[in-house]
């Protein structure tokens, strides 16, 4: 029996409150619990972006801005807009933008299922470890499609069940036993119980591909990283 709700409005309310509560420790725990590999994963996400971008990039579930900052390193002249459902994560991201003096990177609070942007406003849309926290996947994908320009690209970086059975057993032991105990020492204990359970309830690769296709995207590609701990799904909006 799941401990947490994994769809709908109740999930959205829980996720928003949870990220507000863990925001001050989020960066530290992200890097510590992943042994720093999360930097590599985000770099790979940014590398998957098109080389030439006509319009801004939207980073949904931007959190404290790690993907946005990496995008600005690789595309210094491209405008980046970050959006996050958590008010406190947005506050921290804004402080980091000011501290790092990063022009062309702005962040707002908002809902990934109801994006406050015009049609065809962005050349690319990224979402890193946040799609799993969406309350209604199809609604979000429809919004992603709407705000992308014709030919625009979608990039989803997300945790997954490892493809290797042997490594998967070790991974699940760490994810379900060690990670929640360490997380509880520094933050809300339920937040790091929610994480492995949310991965377990996230749609498998084939189902994710079908959902993206049903939203109107094509040229869908899903690649595993780190023995399948993480997947990077990319797709295009039709011209």
MILO-393275 format. One record per atom (N, C-alpha, C): residue number from 0; atom name; x, y, z. Coordinates in nm, 2 decimals. Example, Ala and Ser with C-alpha at 12.3 -4.5 7.8 and 13.67 -1.06 7.14 Angstrom:
MILO-393275
0  N  1.32  -0.57  0.78
0  CA  1.23  -0.45  0.78
0  C  1.32  -0.33  0.78
1  N  1.28  -0.22  0.71
1  CA  1.37  -0.11  0.71
1  C  1.29  0.00  0.79
This chain:
MILO-393275
0  N  0.08  -0.12  0.00
0  CA  0.00  0.00  0.00
0  C  0.09  0.12  0.00
1  N  0.07  0.21  -0.10
1  CA  0.16  0.33  -0.10
1  C  0.13  0.42  0.02
2  N  0.24  0.48  0.06
2  CA  0.23  0.58  0.17
2  C  0.18  0.72  0.12
3  N  0.21  0.75  -0.01
3  CA  0.18  0.88  -0.06
3  C  0.09  0.87  -0.18
4  N  0.02  0.98  -0.21
4  CA  -0.06  0.99  -0.33
4  C  0.02  1.03  -0.45
5  N  0.00  0.96  -0.56
5  CA  0.09  0.98  -0.68
5  C  0.02  1.04  -0.80
6  N  -0.09  1.10  -0.78
6  CA  -0.16  1.17  -0.89
6  C  -0.26  1.27  -0.83
7  N  -0.30  1.37  -0.91
7  CA  -0.41  1.46  -0.87
7  C  -0.37  1.58  -0.79
8  N  -0.47  1.65  -0.75
8  CA  -0.45  1.77  -0.67
8  C  -0.39  1.75  -0.54
9  N  -0.42  1.64  -0.47
9  CA  -0.36  1.62  -0.34
9  C  -0.21  1.60  -0.35
10  N  -0.17  1.53  -0.45
10  CA  -0.02  1.52  -0.48
10  C  0.04  1.65  -0.50
11  N  -0.02  1.74  -0.58
11  CA  0.04  1.87  -0.60
11  C  0.05  1.95  -0.48
12  N  -0.05  1.95  -0.39
12  CA  -0.04  2.02  -0.27
12  C  0.07  1.97  -0.18
13  N  0.08  1.84  -0.17
13  CA  0.18  1.78  -0.09
13  C  0.32  1.81  -0.14
14  N  0.34  1.80  -0.27
14  CA  0.47  1.83  -0.33
14  C  0.51  1.97  -0.31
15  N  0.42  2.07  -0.33
15  CA  0.45  2.21  -0.31
15  C  0.49  2.23  -0.16
16  N  0.42  2.18  -0.07
16  CA  0.45  2.20  0.08
16  C  0.58  2.14  0.11
17  N  0.61  2.02  0.06
17  CA  0.73  1.94  0.09
17  C  0.85  2.02  0.04
18  N  0.85  2.07  -0.09
18  CA  0.96  2.14  -0.14
18  C  0.98  2.28  -0.07
19  N  0.87  2.34  -0.03
19  CA  0.89  2.46  0.05
19  C  0.97  2.43  0.18
20  N  0.93  2.32  0.24
20  CA  1.00  2.28  0.37
20  C  1.14  2.24  0.36
21  N  1.18  2.17  0.25
21  CA  1.31  2.12  0.23
21  C  1.40  2.21  0.15
22  N  1.35  2.33  0.11
22  CA  1.42  2.42  0.02
22  C  1.56  2.46  0.07
23  N  1.57  2.49  0.20
23  CA  1.70  2.54  0.25
23  C  1.81  2.43  0.25
24  N  1.77  2.30  0.25
24  CA  1.87  2.19  0.24
24  C  1.88  2.12  0.11
25  N  1.80  2.17  0.01
25  CA  1.78  2.10  -0.11
25  C  1.91  2.08  -0.19
26  N  1.99  2.19  -0.21
26  CA  2.11  2.18  -0.29
26  C  2.21  2.09  -0.22
27  N  2.23  2.10  -0.09
27  CA  2.33  2.02  -0.02
27  C  2.29  1.87  -0.03
28  N  2.16  1.84  -0.01
28  CA  2.12  1.70  -0.01
28  C  2.12  1.64  -0.15
29  N  2.09  1.72  -0.25
29  CA  2.09  1.67  -0.39
29  C  2.23  1.62  -0.42
30  N  2.33  1.71  -0.40
30  CA  2.47  1.68  -0.44
30  C  2.52  1.56  -0.35
31  N  2.49  1.57  -0.22
31  CA  2.55  1.47  -0.12
31  C  2.49  1.33  -0.15
32  N  2.36  1.32  -0.16
32  CA  2.30  1.19  -0.17
32  C  2.32  1.13  -0.31
33  N  2.35  1.21  -0.41
33  CA  2.38  1.15  -0.54
33  C  2.53  1.13  -0.56
34  N  2.60  1.16  -0.46
34  CA  2.75  1.16  -0.47
34  C  2.81  1.25  -0.58
35  N  2.73  1.35  -0.61
35  CA  2.78  1.45  -0.70
35  C  2.75  1.42  -0.85
36  N  2.69  1.30  -0.87
36  CA  2.66  1.26  -1.01
36  C  2.55  1.35  -1.07
37  N  2.47  1.41  -0.99
37  CA  2.36  1.50  -1.04
37  C  2.42  1.61  -1.13
38  N  2.54  1.65  -1.11
38  CA  2.60  1.76  -1.19
38  C  2.62  1.70  -1.34
39  N  2.66  1.58  -1.34
39  CA  2.68  1.51  -1.47
39  C  2.55  1.50  -1.55
40  N  2.45  1.45  -1.47
40  CA  2.32  1.43  -1.54
40  C  2.26  1.56  -1.60
41  N  2.27  1.67  -1.53
41  CA  2.22  1.79  -1.57
41  C  2.30  1.84  -1.69
42  N  2.43  1.82  -1.69
42  CA  2.52  1.86  -1.81
42  C  2.47  1.79  -1.93
43  N  2.44  1.66  -1.92
43  CA  2.39  1.58  -2.03
43  C  2.26  1.63  -2.08
44  N  2.17  1.67  -1.99
44  CA  2.05  1.73  -2.03
44  C  2.07  1.86  -2.12
45  N  2.16  1.94  -2.07
45  CA  2.19  2.07  -2.15
45  C  2.25  2.04  -2.28
46  N  2.34  1.93  -2.28
46  CA  2.40  1.90  -2.41
46  C  2.30  1.85  -2.51
47  N  2.19  1.80  -2.47
47  CA  2.09  1.75  -2.56
47  C  2.01  1.86  -2.63
48  N  2.03  1.99  -2.58
48  CA  1.96  2.10  -2.64
48  C  2.01  2.13  -2.78
49  N  1.92  2.18  -2.87
49  CA  1.97  2.22  -3.01
49  C  2.08  2.32  -3.00
50  N  2.17  2.32  -3.10
50  CA  2.28  2.42  -3.10
50  C  2.23  2.56  -3.12
51  N  2.13  2.57  -3.20
51  CA  2.08  2.71  -3.24
51  C  1.93  2.73  -3.19
52  N  1.91  2.83  -3.11
52  CA  1.78  2.85  -3.05
52  C  1.73  2.99  -3.09
53  N  1.61  3.00  -3.15
53  CA  1.56  3.13  -3.19
53  C  1.49  3.21  -3.07
54  N  1.43  3.13  -2.98
54  CA  1.36  3.19  -2.87
54  C  1.41  3.14  -2.74
55  N  1.35  3.19  -2.63
55  CA  1.40  3.15  -2.49
55  C  1.38  3.01  -2.47
56  N  1.44  2.96  -2.36
56  CA  1.43  2.83  -2.31
56  C  1.35  2.83  -2.18
57  N  1.25  2.75  -2.16
57  CA  1.18  2.74  -2.04
57  C  1.22  2.61  -1.96
58  N  1.26  2.64  -1.83
58  CA  1.30  2.53  -1.74
58  C  1.19  2.51  -1.64
59  N  1.11  2.41  -1.66
59  CA  1.00  2.38  -1.56
59  C  1.05  2.30  -1.44
60  N  0.99  2.33  -1.33
60  CA  1.04  2.26  -1.20
60  C  1.19  2.30  -1.18
61  N  1.22  2.43  -1.20
61  CA  1.36  2.47  -1.20
61  C  1.43  2.46  -1.06
62  N  1.35  2.45  -0.96
62  CA  1.41  2.43  -0.82
62  C  1.49  2.55  -0.79
63  N  1.61  2.53  -0.75
63  CA  1.70  2.64  -0.71
63  C  1.79  2.68  -0.83
64  N  1.75  2.63  -0.95
64  CA  1.81  2.69  -1.07
64  C  1.93  2.62  -1.13
65  N  1.97  2.50  -1.09
65  CA  2.09  2.43  -1.14
65  C  2.09  2.41  -1.29
66  N  1.98  2.37  -1.34
66  CA  1.97  2.35  -1.49
66  C  1.98  2.49  -1.56
67  N  1.91  2.59  -1.51
67  CA  1.91  2.72  -1.57
67  C  2.05  2.78  -1.57
68  N  2.13  2.76  -1.47
68  CA  2.27  2.81  -1.46
68  C  2.35  2.74  -1.56
69  N  2.33  2.61  -1.58
69  CA  2.41  2.53  -1.67
69  C  2.37  2.57  -1.82
70  N  2.25  2.60  -1.84
70  CA  2.21  2.64  -1.97
70  C  2.28  2.77  -2.00
71  N  2.28  2.86  -1.91
71  CA  2.34  3.00  -1.93
71  C  2.50  2.98  -1.96
72  N  2.56  2.88  -1.90
72  CA  2.70  2.86  -1.93
72  C  2.72  2.82  -2.08
73  N  2.63  2.73  -2.13
73  CA  2.64  2.68  -2.26
73  C  2.58  2.77  -2.37
74  N  2.48  2.85  -2.33
74  CA  2.41  2.94  -2.42
74  C  2.40  3.08  -2.35
75  N  2.51  3.15  -2.34
75  CA  2.51  3.27  -2.26
75  C  2.42  3.38  -2.32
76  N  2.39  3.38  -2.45
76  CA  2.31  3.48  -2.51
76  C  2.16  3.44  -2.52
77  N  2.13  3.33  -2.47
77  CA  1.99  3.28  -2.47
77  C  1.92  3.31  -2.34
78  N  1.80  3.36  -2.35
78  CA  1.72  3.39  -2.23
78  C  1.66  3.26  -2.18
79  N  1.67  3.25  -2.05
79  CA  1.62  3.13  -1.98
79  C  1.51  3.18  -1.87
80  N  1.40  3.12  -1.88
80  CA  1.29  3.14  -1.78
80  C  1.27  3.01  -1.70
81  N  1.29  3.02  -1.57
81  CA  1.27  2.91  -1.48
81  C  1.13  2.92  -1.41
82  N  1.06  2.81  -1.39
82  CA  0.93  2.81  -1.33
82  C  0.93  2.70  -1.23
83  N  0.88  2.73  -1.11
83  CA  0.87  2.62  -1.01
83  C  0.74  2.65  -0.92
84  N  0.68  2.53  -0.88
84  CA  0.56  2.54  -0.80
84  C  0.58  2.58  -0.66
85  N  0.70  2.56  -0.61
85  CA  0.73  2.59  -0.47
85  C  0.78  2.74  -0.46
86  N  0.71  2.82  -0.37
86  CA  0.75  2.96  -0.35
86  C  0.89  2.97  -0.30
87  N  0.92  2.89  -0.20
87  CA  1.05  2.90  -0.13
87  C  1.17  2.86  -0.22
88  N  1.15  2.76  -0.31
88  CA  1.25  2.73  -0.41
88  C  1.27  2.84  -0.50
89  N  1.17  2.91  -0.54
89  CA  1.18  3.03  -0.63
89  C  1.26  3.14  -0.56
90  N  1.23  3.16  -0.43
90  CA  1.30  3.26  -0.36
90  C  1.45  3.23  -0.35
91  N  1.49  3.11  -0.33
91  CA  1.63  3.07  -0.33
91  C  1.70  3.08  -0.46
92  N  1.62  3.04  -0.57
92  CA  1.68  3.06  -0.70
92  C  1.70  3.21  -0.74
93  N  1.61  3.29  -0.70
93  CA  1.63  3.44  -0.72
93  C  1.76  3.49  -0.65
94  N  1.78  3.44  -0.53
94  CA  1.90  3.49  -0.46
94  C  2.02  3.44  -0.53
95  N  2.02  3.31  -0.57
95  CA  2.14  3.26  -0.64
95  C  2.16  3.34  -0.77
96  N  2.06  3.37  -0.84
96  CA  2.07  3.45  -0.97
96  C  2.14  3.59  -0.94
97  N  2.10  3.65  -0.83
97  CA  2.16  3.78  -0.79
97  C  2.30  3.76  -0.75
98  N  2.33  3.66  -0.67
98  CA  2.47  3.63  -0.62
98  C  2.56  3.60  -0.73
99  N  2.51  3.53  -0.83
99  CA  2.60  3.49  -0.94
99  C  2.60  3.59  -1.06
100  N  2.52  3.69  -1.04
100  CA  2.50  3.80  -1.14
100  C  2.48  3.73  -1.28
101  N  2.37  3.67  -1.29
101  CA  2.34  3.59  -1.41
101  C  2.23  3.66  -1.50
102  N  2.27  3.76  -1.58
102  CA  2.16  3.82  -1.66
102  C  2.10  3.73  -1.76
103  N  1.98  3.75  -1.79
103  CA  1.91  3.67  -1.89
103  C  1.85  3.54  -1.83
104  N  1.85  3.53  -1.70
104  CA  1.79  3.41  -1.63
104  C  1.69  3.47  -1.53
105  N  1.57  3.44  -1.55
105  CA  1.46  3.49  -1.46
105  C  1.38  3.37  -1.41
106  N  1.32  3.38  -1.29
106  CA  1.24  3.27  -1.24
106  C  1.11  3.32  -1.18
107  N  1.01  3.24  -1.20
107  CA  0.88  3.28  -1.15
107  C  0.81  3.16  -1.08
108  N  0.72  3.18  -0.99
108  CA  0.64  3.08  -0.93
108  C  0.52  3.05  -1.02
109  N  0.50  2.92  -1.05
109  CA  0.38  2.88  -1.13
109  C  0.36  2.73  -1.14
110  N  0.26  2.69  -1.21
110  CA  0.21  2.56  -1.22
110  C  0.25  2.50  -1.36
111  N  0.32  2.39  -1.36
111  CA  0.36  2.33  -1.49
111  C  0.24  2.28  -1.57
112  N  0.13  2.26  -1.50
112  CA  0.01  2.22  -1.57
112  C  -0.08  2.33  -1.63
113  N  -0.04  2.45  -1.59
113  CA  -0.11  2.57  -1.64
113  C  -0.01  2.69  -1.66
114  N  0.07  2.67  -1.76
114  CA  0.18  2.76  -1.78
114  C  0.14  2.90  -1.82
115  N  0.19  3.01  -1.75
115  CA  0.15  3.15  -1.78
115  C  0.22  3.21  -1.90
116  N  0.22  3.14  -2.01
116  CA  0.29  3.19  -2.13
116  C  0.21  3.18  -2.25
117  N  0.25  3.25  -2.35
117  CA  0.17  3.25  -2.48
117  C  0.21  3.12  -2.56
118  N  0.13  3.09  -2.66
118  CA  0.16  2.98  -2.75
118  C  0.29  3.01  -2.82
119  N  0.36  2.90  -2.84
119  CA  0.49  2.90  -2.93
119  C  0.59  3.00  -2.88
120  N  0.60  3.02  -2.75
120  CA  0.69  3.12  -2.69
120  C  0.84  3.07  -2.68
121  N  0.86  2.94  -2.68
121  CA  0.99  2.89  -2.64
121  C  1.05  2.80  -2.75
122  N  1.18  2.80  -2.76
122  CA  1.25  2.71  -2.86
122  C  1.27  2.57  -2.80
123  N  1.28  2.56  -2.66
123  CA  1.31  2.44  -2.60
123  C  1.25  2.44  -2.46
124  N  1.21  2.33  -2.40
124  CA  1.16  2.32  -2.27
124  C  1.23  2.20  -2.20
125  N  1.29  2.23  -2.08
125  CA  1.35  2.13  -2.00
125  C  1.28  2.11  -1.87
126  N  1.28  1.99  -1.82
126  CA  1.23  1.96  -1.68
126  C  1.32  1.85  -1.62
127  N  1.38  1.88  -1.51
127  CA  1.48  1.80  -1.45
127  C  1.43  1.75  -1.32
128  N  1.41  1.62  -1.31
128  CA  1.36  1.55  -1.18
128  C  1.24  1.62  -1.13
129  N  1.15  1.67  -1.22
129  CA  1.03  1.73  -1.17
129  C  0.91  1.68  -1.24
130  N  0.92  1.61  -1.35
130  CA  0.80  1.56  -1.42
130  C  0.73  1.45  -1.33
131  N  0.81  1.38  -1.26
131  CA  0.76  1.28  -1.17
131  C  0.67  1.34  -1.06
132  N  0.69  1.46  -1.03
132  CA  0.61  1.53  -0.93
132  C  0.49  1.60  -0.98
133  N  0.46  1.59  -1.11
133  CA  0.34  1.65  -1.17
133  C  0.22  1.58  -1.13
134  N  0.11  1.65  -1.10
134  CA  -0.01  1.58  -1.06
134  C  -0.09  1.52  -1.18
135  N  -0.08  1.58  -1.30
135  CA  -0.15  1.52  -1.41
135  C  -0.06  1.53  -1.53
136  N  0.00  1.42  -1.57
136  CA  0.11  1.41  -1.67
136  C  0.06  1.46  -1.81
137  N  -0.06  1.41  -1.85
137  CA  -0.11  1.45  -1.98
137  C  -0.14  1.60  -1.99
138  N  -0.19  1.66  -1.88
138  CA  -0.22  1.80  -1.88
138  C  -0.09  1.88  -1.90
139  N  0.01  1.84  -1.83
139  CA  0.14  1.91  -1.83
139  C  0.20  1.90  -1.97
140  N  0.20  1.78  -2.03
140  CA  0.26  1.76  -2.16
140  C  0.18  1.84  -2.27
141  N  0.05  1.85  -2.25
141  CA  -0.03  1.94  -2.34
141  C  0.02  2.08  -2.33
142  N  0.05  2.13  -2.21
142  CA  0.10  2.27  -2.19
142  C  0.24  2.28  -2.25
143  N  0.32  2.18  -2.23
143  CA  0.46  2.19  -2.28
143  C  0.45  2.20  -2.44
144  N  0.36  2.13  -2.50
144  CA  0.35  2.13  -2.64
144  C  0.30  2.27  -2.69
145  N  0.21  2.32  -2.61
145  CA  0.15  2.45  -2.65
145  C  0.25  2.56  -2.65
146  N  0.33  2.57  -2.55
146  CA  0.42  2.69  -2.54
146  C  0.55  2.67  -2.63
147  N  0.57  2.55  -2.68
147  CA  0.69  2.54  -2.77
147  C  0.66  2.58  -2.91
148  N  0.76  2.65  -2.97
148  CA  0.74  2.69  -3.11
148  C  0.74  2.56  -3.20
149  N  0.69  2.57  -3.32
149  CA  0.69  2.46  -3.42
149  C  0.84  2.42  -3.44
150  N  0.86  2.29  -3.42
150  CA  1.00  2.23  -3.43
150  C  1.07  2.24  -3.30
151  N  1.01  2.30  -3.19
151  CA  1.07  2.31  -3.06
151  C  1.09  2.18  -3.00
152  N  1.18  2.17  -2.90
152  CA  1.22  2.04  -2.84
152  C  1.19  2.03  -2.69
153  N  1.15  1.91  -2.65
153  CA  1.12  1.88  -2.51
153  C  1.23  1.79  -2.46
154  N  1.27  1.82  -2.33
154  CA  1.38  1.75  -2.27
154  C  1.34  1.71  -2.13
155  N  1.32  1.59  -2.10
155  CA  1.28  1.54  -1.97
155  C  1.39  1.45  -1.90
156  N  1.44  1.50  -1.80
156  CA  1.54  1.42  -1.72
156  C  1.47  1.37  -1.59
157  N  1.48  1.24  -1.57
157  CA  1.40  1.18  -1.46
157  C  1.47  1.05  -1.41
158  N  1.44  1.03  -1.28
158  CA  1.48  0.90  -1.22
158  C  1.40  0.78  -1.29
159  N  1.46  0.66  -1.28
159  CA  1.39  0.55  -1.34
159  C  1.44  0.42  -1.26
160  N  1.37  0.31  -1.29
160  CA  1.41  0.19  -1.24
160  C  1.53  0.13  -1.32
161  N  1.64  0.10  -1.25
161  CA  1.76  0.05  -1.33
161  C  1.73  -0.07  -1.42
162  N  1.80  -0.07  -1.53
162  CA  1.78  -0.17  -1.63
162  C  1.85  -0.30  -1.59
163  N  1.96  -0.29  -1.51
163  CA  2.04  -0.41  -1.46
163  C  1.97  -0.46  -1.33
164  N  1.94  -0.59  -1.33
164  CA  1.88  -0.66  -1.22
164  C  1.97  -0.65  -1.09
165  N  2.10  -0.68  -1.12
165  CA  2.20  -0.69  -1.01
165  C  2.22  -0.55  -0.95
166  N  2.25  -0.45  -1.04
166  CA  2.26  -0.31  -0.99
166  C  2.13  -0.26  -0.93
167  N  2.02  -0.30  -0.99
167  CA  1.89  -0.26  -0.94
167  C  1.86  -0.29  -0.80
168  N  1.91  -0.41  -0.76
168  CA  1.89  -0.46  -0.62
168  C  1.97  -0.37  -0.53
169  N  2.09  -0.34  -0.56
169  CA  2.18  -0.25  -0.48
169  C  2.12  -0.11  -0.48
170  N  2.08  -0.06  -0.59
170  CA  2.02  0.07  -0.60
170  C  1.89  0.08  -0.51
171  N  1.80  -0.01  -0.52
171  CA  1.68  -0.01  -0.44
171  C  1.71  -0.01  -0.29
172  N  1.81  -0.09  -0.26
172  CA  1.85  -0.10  -0.11
172  C  1.90  0.04  -0.07
173  N  1.98  0.11  -0.15
173  CA  2.03  0.24  -0.11
173  C  1.91  0.34  -0.11
174  N  1.83  0.33  -0.22
174  CA  1.72  0.43  -0.24
174  C  1.61  0.42  -0.13
175  N  1.58  0.30  -0.09
175  CA  1.47  0.27  0.00
175  C  1.51  0.27  0.15
176  N  1.64  0.24  0.17
176  CA  1.69  0.22  0.31
176  C  1.78  0.33  0.36
177  N  1.89  0.35  0.28
177  CA  1.99  0.44  0.33
177  C  1.96  0.59  0.30
178  N  1.91  0.62  0.18
178  CA  1.88  0.75  0.15
178  C  1.78  0.82  0.24
179  N  1.66  0.75  0.27
179  CA  1.57  0.82  0.36
179  C  1.63  0.84  0.50
180  N  1.71  0.75  0.55
180  CA  1.77  0.77  0.68
180  C  1.87  0.89  0.69
181  N  1.95  0.90  0.58
181  CA  2.04  1.02  0.57
181  C  1.96  1.15  0.56
182  N  1.86  1.14  0.47
182  CA  1.78  1.26  0.44
182  C  1.71  1.31  0.57
183  N  1.67  1.21  0.65
183  CA  1.59  1.25  0.78
183  C  1.68  1.32  0.88
184  N  1.81  1.30  0.87
184  CA  1.90  1.37  0.96
184  C  1.91  1.52  0.93
185  N  1.88  1.56  0.81
185  CA  1.89  1.70  0.77
185  C  1.76  1.77  0.73
186  N  1.66  1.69  0.70
186  CA  1.54  1.75  0.64
186  C  1.42  1.67  0.69
187  N  1.30  1.70  0.62
187  CA  1.18  1.62  0.65
187  C  1.20  1.48  0.61
188  N  1.17  1.39  0.70
188  CA  1.20  1.25  0.68
188  C  1.11  1.19  0.57
189  N  0.98  1.24  0.56
189  CA  0.89  1.19  0.46
189  C  0.93  1.22  0.32
190  N  1.01  1.34  0.31
190  CA  1.05  1.38  0.17
190  C  1.13  1.27  0.11
191  N  1.22  1.21  0.18
191  CA  1.31  1.11  0.13
191  C  1.26  0.97  0.14
192  N  1.13  0.95  0.19
192  CA  1.06  0.83  0.17
192  C  0.97  0.85  0.04
193  N  0.92  0.97  0.02
193  CA  0.84  1.00  -0.10
193  C  0.93  0.97  -0.23
194  N  1.05  1.01  -0.22
194  CA  1.14  1.01  -0.34
194  C  1.14  0.87  -0.41
195  N  1.18  0.76  -0.33
195  CA  1.19  0.63  -0.39
195  C  1.05  0.58  -0.43
196  N  0.95  0.61  -0.35
196  CA  0.81  0.56  -0.38
196  C  0.76  0.63  -0.51
197  N  0.79  0.76  -0.53
197  CA  0.75  0.83  -0.65
197  C  0.82  0.77  -0.77
198  N  0.94  0.73  -0.76
198  CA  1.01  0.67  -0.88
198  C  0.95  0.53  -0.91
199  N  0.91  0.46  -0.81
199  CA  0.85  0.33  -0.83
199  C  0.71  0.34  -0.90
200  N  0.64  0.45  -0.87
200  CA  0.51  0.47  -0.93
200  C  0.51  0.55  -1.06
201  N  0.63  0.60  -1.10
201  CA  0.65  0.67  -1.22
201  C  0.63  0.58  -1.34
202  N  0.57  0.62  -1.45
202  CA  0.55  0.54  -1.57
202  C  0.68  0.48  -1.62
203  N  0.69  0.35  -1.66
203  CA  0.81  0.30  -1.72
203  C  0.84  0.36  -1.85
204  N  0.95  0.34  -1.91
204  CA  1.00  0.40  -2.03
204  C  0.90  0.40  -2.15
205  N  0.85  0.28  -2.17
205  CA  0.76  0.27  -2.29
205  C  0.63  0.35  -2.27
206  N  0.58  0.35  -2.15
206  CA  0.46  0.42  -2.12
206  C  0.48  0.57  -2.13
207  N  0.60  0.61  -2.08
207  CA  0.64  0.76  -2.09
207  C  0.64  0.80  -2.24
208  N  0.70  0.71  -2.32
208  CA  0.71  0.74  -2.46
208  C  0.58  0.76  -2.53
209  N  0.48  0.67  -2.49
209  CA  0.35  0.67  -2.54
209  C  0.28  0.80  -2.50
210  N  0.30  0.84  -2.37
210  CA  0.23  0.97  -2.32
210  C  0.28  1.09  -2.40
211  N  0.42  1.09  -2.43
211  CA  0.47  1.20  -2.50
211  C  0.42  1.20  -2.64
212  N  0.41  1.09  -2.71
212  CA  0.36  1.08  -2.84
212  C  0.21  1.12  -2.85
213  N  0.13  1.08  -2.75
213  CA  -0.01  1.12  -2.74
213  C  -0.03  1.27  -2.73
214  N  0.07  1.34  -2.67
214  CA  0.06  1.48  -2.66
214  C  0.09  1.56  -2.79
215  N  0.13  1.48  -2.89
215  CA  0.16  1.54  -3.02
215  C  0.30  1.54  -3.07
216  N  0.39  1.50  -2.98
216  CA  0.54  1.51  -3.01
216  C  0.58  1.39  -3.10
217  N  0.69  1.41  -3.17
217  CA  0.74  1.30  -3.25
217  C  0.89  1.29  -3.23
218  N  0.96  1.20  -3.30
218  CA  1.10  1.18  -3.29
218  C  1.14  1.17  -3.14
219  N  1.07  1.08  -3.07
219  CA  1.09  1.06  -2.93
219  C  1.21  0.96  -2.91
220  N  1.30  1.00  -2.82
220  CA  1.42  0.92  -2.79
220  C  1.43  0.92  -2.64
221  N  1.45  0.80  -2.58
221  CA  1.48  0.78  -2.44
221  C  1.61  0.71  -2.42
222  N  1.70  0.78  -2.35
222  CA  1.83  0.72  -2.32
222  C  1.85  0.70  -2.17
223  N  1.92  0.59  -2.14
223  CA  1.95  0.56  -2.00
223  C  2.09  0.62  -1.97
224  N  2.10  0.66  -1.84
224  CA  2.23  0.70  -1.79
224  C  2.26  0.63  -1.66
225  N  2.39  0.61  -1.63
225  CA  2.42  0.55  -1.50
225  C  2.35  0.42  -1.47
226  N  2.36  0.33  -1.57
226  CA  2.29  0.19  -1.56
226  C  2.14  0.20  -1.54
227  N  2.08  0.31  -1.60
227  CA  1.94  0.32  -1.60
227  C  1.88  0.38  -1.47
228  N  1.97  0.44  -1.39
228  CA  1.92  0.51  -1.27
228  C  1.84  0.63  -1.31
229  N  1.88  0.69  -1.43
229  CA  1.82  0.81  -1.48
229  C  1.80  0.79  -1.63
230  N  1.69  0.85  -1.68
230  CA  1.66  0.85  -1.82
230  C  1.65  1.00  -1.87
231  N  1.69  1.01  -2.00
231  CA  1.67  1.14  -2.06
231  C  1.58  1.12  -2.18
232  N  1.46  1.18  -2.18
232  CA  1.37  1.17  -2.29
232  C  1.37  1.30  -2.37
233  N  1.38  1.29  -2.50
233  CA  1.38  1.41  -2.58
233  C  1.27  1.38  -2.69
234  N  1.21  1.49  -2.74
234  CA  1.11  1.48  -2.84
234  C  1.10  1.62  -2.91
235  N  1.03  1.62  -3.03
235  CA  1.01  1.75  -3.10
235  C  0.86  1.77  -3.13
236  N  0.83  1.90  -3.14
236  CA  0.70  1.95  -3.18
236  C  0.70  1.95  -3.33
237  N  0.59  1.91  -3.39
237  CA  0.59  1.91  -3.54
237  C  0.58  2.05  -3.59
238  N  0.64  2.06  -3.71
238  CA  0.65  2.19  -3.78
238  C  0.52  2.21  -3.86
